[in-house]
Amino acid sequence: MASTLLIRDLAAPAATILVRDGRIASLGGAEVHADEVIDAGGLIALPGFIELQVNGIDEHDFTSDPASIGRAGAALARHGVTSFLPTIVTSPRGTVEAALDALASGTATDGAVPIGLHVEGPFLSPQRHGAHDSRLLRLPDLAELRAWTAGGARMVTLAPELPGGLEAVGVVAGAGAVAAIGHTDADAPTARQAVEAGARYATHLFNAMRPMRHRDPGAAGALLADDRVTVGLIADGRHVDPEMLAVAARAAANRVSIVSDGVSSRLGHHAVDRSDGDARMPDGTLAGGSFGLDHGLRAMARLIGAEAAVEAVTSTPARLLVLSDGRGEIRVDGRADLAIVTADLEVVLTIVAGRIAHPLEIGAA
């Protein structure tokens, strides 16, 4: 890796970005000697994207093959992702522990970097389990949650209405991880109790939740209305109608997180059918996203504008995860995680900690 990298001829946020030893050394200054120079040709520099929910990509499924977490980084970098939470879905006992061991082993990645697990299940509603294996659902185990969060689980999605659910929220939040509400049949009062207990995230709002109605807002309505909660949205146009995406994003301005919920050809130990362009279980249930995070970014930009959409994959998830090293922003002395994009938000170059993870094919000097 070059110890110094100069990106020049940018349209924004500065004409040049100098990277030294994995950090941003200067913005917009005079060109200096660098080990490697990239002519960006009027492209735009954005903070690297932070993906909070991705189950797998290409042939890498993180639940059935936790060792693939380290190998998936290059594929995610194609979509501008520089940091991600590999998501482990409802699975047999021991699976989360195996994934935590894989993270702890420090397996090298050529691209996006895993920064902790998102454990989605098995403490989910039997009525709202979606593509999760209902046979493996169970009630919250507080000792298990303590071990997971101590071992590197950074987000846990659960249904707070389950017996012990509110206590589970408190355990997760008390450990400094993000307690997320999802796959839930909770009513609005229960969701509000969960927020009081420490819940701060809505996992794929609307999907696998009690429907939001005018006299029964359910968990979706309560979480959308609470300024303490960041709401995750799958912005692929399949999981949520674009008009509902726009309504949610405007109601929760500055606290929306776009996720891909991406899957490979498997979700856990089950094959996924991609024959119609979506990712579905054999019974037709949507099993996750088929598009990268950059696809959702462009879709949301058309609905709410580019600035708000970019925040939803950069500064908002960084703030939720309390990342203070410069991820989610572009600043001097911050970590050099960058996505270089066209005016249409097409990713053409991704840089992770100063290392080119997805190369620019034109204009290199």
C-alpha positions in Angstrom: 0.0 0.0 0.0 1.3 3.5 -0.9 2.0 5.4 2.3 0.8 8.6 0.6 -2.0 8.9 -1.9 -3.1 12.1 -3.7 -6.6 12.3 -5.2 -6.7 15.4 -7.5 -9.1 17.2 -9.7 -12.2 16.4 -7.5 -15.4 18.4 -7.9 -16.2 18.1 -4.2 -15.7 18.5 -1.3 -12.2 19.7 -2.1 -10.0 19.8 -5.3 -7.5 17.5 -3.7 -7.3 15.0 -0.9 -4.0 13.9 0.5 -3.9 10.6 2.3 -1.0 9.6 4.5 -0.6 6.3 6.4 -4.3 5.6 6.2 -5.6 9.0 7.3 -6.6 12.2 5.6 -3.6 14.5 5.8 -5.0 17.6 4.0 -8.0 18.8 2.0 -7.8 21.2 -0.9 -4.2 22.2 -0.4 -1.5 22.6 -3.1 -0.5 19.4 -4.8 2.5 17.7 -3.2 4.6 14.7 -4.0 2.8 11.4 -3.3 3.7 7.8 -3.8 0.5 7.4 -5.9 -1.6 10.0 -7.7 -5.2 9.5 -8.9 -6.7 12.0 -11.4 -10.4 12.0 -10.3 -11.5 14.0 -13.4 -14.2 16.0 -11.7 -15.6 13.2 -9.6 -17.1 13.6 -6.1 -15.6 12.3 -2.9 -18.0 11.0 -0.3 -17.2 9.3 3.1 -17.0 5.5 2.7 -20.4 3.9 3.1 -21.3 2.1 6.4 -23.5 -1.0 6.0 -25.5 -1.9 9.1 -27.3 -5.0 7.7 -25.8 -7.3 5.1 -26.2 -11.1 5.4 -23.9 -12.0 2.5 -22.8 -11.1 -1.0 -21.9 -13.1 -4.1 -21.4 -16.6 -2.8 -20.5 -15.5 0.8 -23.2 -16.2 3.4 -22.0 -15.1 6.8 -24.3 -17.3 8.8 -23.6 -20.7 7.2 -19.9 -19.8 6.6 -18.6 -17.2 9.1 -15.1 -17.5 7.7 -16.4 -15.8 4.5 -16.8 -12.5 6.4 -13.2 -11.6 5.8 -13.4 -12.7 2.1 -16.5 -10.5 1.4 -14.8 -7.1 1.8 -13.7 -6.7 -1.8 -17.2 -7.4 -3.1 -18.7 -4.9 -0.8 -16.2 -2.3 -1.7 -17.5 -2.4 -5.3 -20.6 -0.7 -3.8 -18.7 2.0 -1.9 -18.9 0.1 1.4 -15.9 0.6 3.6 -17.2 -0.7 7.0 -20.0 -3.2 7.6 -21.8 -5.2 10.3 -22.0 -8.8 9.0 -25.4 -10.0 9.9 -26.0 -13.4 11.4 -29.6 -14.6 11.1 -31.6 -17.0 13.2 -29.5 -20.2 13.4 -28.6 -23.1 15.6 -26.8 -22.4 18.9 -23.1 -21.9 18.4 -23.4 -20.0 15.1 -23.0 -16.6 16.6 -20.1 -17.7 18.6 -18.4 -19.1 15.5 -18.9 -15.7 13.7 -17.5 -13.9 16.7 -14.5 -16.2 16.6 -14.1 -15.5 12.9 -14.1 -11.7 13.6 -11.6 -12.1 16.5 -9.2 -14.1 14.3 -8.6 -10.8 12.4 -8.9 -12.5 8.9 -7.4 -10.1 6.4 -9.8 -8.4 4.0 -9.0 -6.7 0.7 -11.9 -4.3 1.0 -14.6 -3.2 3.4 -13.8 -3.9 7.1 -16.2 -5.7 9.5 -16.6 -3.7 12.7 -18.7 -6.1 14.7 -21.7 -8.4 14.2 -25.3 -7.6 13.8 -27.1 -10.5 15.3 -30.7 -10.7 13.9 -32.5 -13.4 15.8 -33.3 -15.9 17.2 -35.3 -13.7 19.7 -37.9 -12.8 17.1 -41.7 -12.9 16.9 -43.2 -16.2 15.7 -45.8 -14.1 13.9 -43.3 -11.8 12.1 -40.3 -14.1 11.5 -40.3 -13.5 7.7 -37.5 -15.6 6.1 -36.0 -16.6 9.4 -36.4 -20.3 10.3 -39.3 -20.4 12.7 -38.2 -23.7 14.2 -35.1 -22.0 15.6 -36.8 -19.1 17.3 -36.6 -18.9 21.1 -37.0 -16.6 24.0 -34.2 -14.1 25.0 -31.3 -15.6 26.9 -29.7 -12.7 28.9 -26.5 -14.6 29.6 -26.1 -15.3 25.9 -26.7 -11.7 25.1 -24.1 -10.6 27.6 -21.6 -13.0 26.1 -22.4 -11.9 22.5 -22.0 -8.2 23.2 -18.8 -8.8 25.2 -17.4 -10.8 22.3 -18.1 -8.2 19.5 -21.8 -8.1 18.7 -22.4 -4.4 18.0 -26.1 -4.7 17.2 -28.8 -7.2 18.2 -32.3 -7.2 16.7 -35.1 -8.7 18.8 -38.8 -8.5 19.4 -39.4 -6.6 22.7 -42.9 -8.1 23.3 -41.4 -11.6 24.0 -41.2 -12.7 27.6 -38.0 -11.1 28.8 -37.8 -8.9 25.7 -37.6 -5.6 27.5 -34.9 -7.0 29.9 -33.0 -8.2 26.8 -33.1 -4.6 25.3 -31.6 -3.3 28.6 -28.8 -5.8 28.6 -27.8 -5.0 25.0 -28.0 -1.3 25.5 -26.2 -1.5 28.9 -23.3 -3.3 27.2 -22.9 -0.4 24.8 -24.3 -2.2 21.8 -27.3 -1.1 19.7 -30.5 -2.7 20.7 -32.6 -2.9 17.6 -36.3 -3.6 17.3 -37.3 -5.9 14.4 -39.3 -8.9 13.3 -41.8 -7.8 15.9 -45.6 -7.9 16.5 -45.3 -5.3 19.3 -47.9 -2.6 19.6 -46.9 1.0 20.0 -46.9 1.1 23.9 -44.5 -1.9 24.0 -42.3 -0.3 21.4 -42.2 2.9 23.5 -41.3 0.8 26.5 -38.4 -0.7 24.5 -37.1 2.7 23.6 -37.2 3.7 27.3 -35.3 0.5 28.1 -32.6 1.6 25.6 -33.6 0.5 22.1 -32.2 2.9 19.5 -32.7 1.3 16.1 -35.5 0.0 13.9 -34.4 -3.0 11.8 -35.8 -2.7 8.2 -38.8 -0.5 9.2 -42.2 -1.8 8.1 -40.8 -5.1 7.0 -41.7 -8.0 9.4 -43.6 -5.6 11.7 -47.2 -5.1 12.7 -48.7 -2.9 10.0 -48.9 0.8 10.9 -52.5 2.0 11.0 -54.1 5.3 12.0 -55.5 4.0 15.3 -52.9 1.3 15.8 -49.5 2.7 14.9 -47.7 -0.4 16.1 -43.9 -0.6 16.5 -43.3 1.0 13.2 -45.3 4.2 14.1 -43.8 4.4 17.5 -40.2 4.1 16.4 -40.8 6.4 13.5 -42.2 9.1 15.8 -39.4 8.9 18.4 -36.4 11.2 17.7 -34.1 8.9 19.7 -34.5 6.1 17.2 -32.6 5.6 14.0 -34.7 3.8 11.4 -33.3 1.4 8.9 -34.9 1.2 5.5 -34.3 -1.3 2.6 -34.5 1.1 -0.3 -34.6 -1.4 -3.2 -38.2 -0.5 -4.2 -39.3 -4.1 -3.5 -39.3 -4.2 0.3 -41.0 -0.8 0.8 -43.0 1.2 -1.8 -41.0 4.3 -2.8 -43.8 6.6 -1.5 -43.6 5.0 1.9 -39.8 5.3 1.8 -40.2 9.1 1.2 -42.7 9.4 3.9 -40.5 7.6 6.4 -37.4 9.5 5.4 -39.1 12.9 5.8 -40.7 11.9 9.1 -37.3 10.7 10.4 -35.1 13.3 8.9 -31.4 13.0 9.8 -32.0 9.6 11.5 -32.5 7.2 8.5 -30.1 4.4 7.8 -30.2 2.9 4.3 -29.3 -0.8 4.4 -29.1 -3.4 1.6 -30.1 -6.4 3.7 -28.0 -8.2 1.0 -28.0 -11.9 0.7 -26.0 -14.5 -1.3 -27.5 -17.5 -2.9 -28.2 -18.8 0.6 -29.6 -17.3 3.8 -28.3 -19.3 6.6 -28.8 -22.9 5.8 -31.6 -22.3 3.3 -31.2 -21.8 -0.5 -32.5 -18.5 -1.9 -34.4 -18.3 -5.2 -33.2 -15.5 -7.5 -35.0 -16.5 -10.7 -37.3 -13.4 -10.7 -34.5 -10.9 -9.8 -35.5 -10.8 -6.1 -34.1 -12.9 -3.3 -36.9 -15.2 -2.1 -37.5 -18.3 -0.1 -39.2 -21.2 -1.8 -42.6 -20.1 -0.5 -42.1 -16.6 -2.1 -41.1 -14.8 1.1 -38.6 -12.0 0.5 -35.3 -13.2 1.9 -33.3 -10.0 1.8 -31.9 -7.6 -0.8 -30.5 -8.3 -4.2 -28.8 -5.0 -4.7 -25.8 -3.3 -3.2 -26.0 -0.3 -0.8 -25.1 2.1 -3.6 -28.4 1.1 -5.4 -30.4 2.1 -2.3 -28.4 5.4 -2.1 -29.3 6.3 -5.6 -33.0 5.3 -5.1 -33.3 7.4 -2.0 -31.5 10.3 -3.6 -34.2 10.5 -6.2 -36.8 10.6 -3.4 -35.3 12.9 -0.8 -32.2 14.5 -2.5 -28.6 13.4 -2.6 -27.4 15.1 0.6 -30.0 13.4 2.8 -29.4 10.1 1.1 -25.7 10.3 1.5 -26.1 11.0 5.2 -28.1 7.8 5.5 -25.1 5.7 4.5 -22.4 7.7 6.2 -22.9 10.1 9.1 -26.1 8.6 10.5 -24.8 5.0 10.9 -21.5 6.4 12.2 -23.4 8.4 14.8 -25.5 5.4 15.8 -22.4 3.2 16.3 -20.5 6.0 18.0 -17.6 5.9 15.5 -15.2 8.7 16.3 -12.3 7.9 14.1 -13.5 9.8 11.1 -15.7 7.2 9.5 -18.9 8.7 8.1 -17.2 12.1 7.4 -14.3 13.6 5.5 -12.0 15.6 7.8 -8.3 16.2 8.3 -6.8 13.5 10.5 -9.8 11.3 10.0 -9.7 7.7 8.8 -9.3 7.7 5.0 -12.4 5.8 4.0 -13.7 7.2 0.8 -16.2 6.5 -2.0 -15.4 8.4 -5.2 -18.6 8.7 -7.2 -20.0 10.3 -10.3 -22.7 13.1 -10.2 -25.2 10.2 -10.5 -23.7 8.5 -7.4 -22.2 5.7 -9.3 -19.2 4.3 -7.4 -16.0 4.3 -9.4 -13.3 4.1 -6.7 -13.4 3.0 -3.0 -10.6 3.6 -0.6 -10.4 1.9 2.8 -8.0 3.3 5.4 -5.9 4.8 2.6 -5.8 1.5 0.6 -7.5 1.3 -2.9 -10.1 -1.4 -2.4 -12.1 -0.9 -5.6 -9.8 0.6 -8.3 -10.6 3.5 -10.7 -10.1 2.1 -14.2 -9.4 5.4 -15.9 -7.4 8.5 -15.2 -4.6 7.0 -13.0 -1.4 8.9 -13.3 
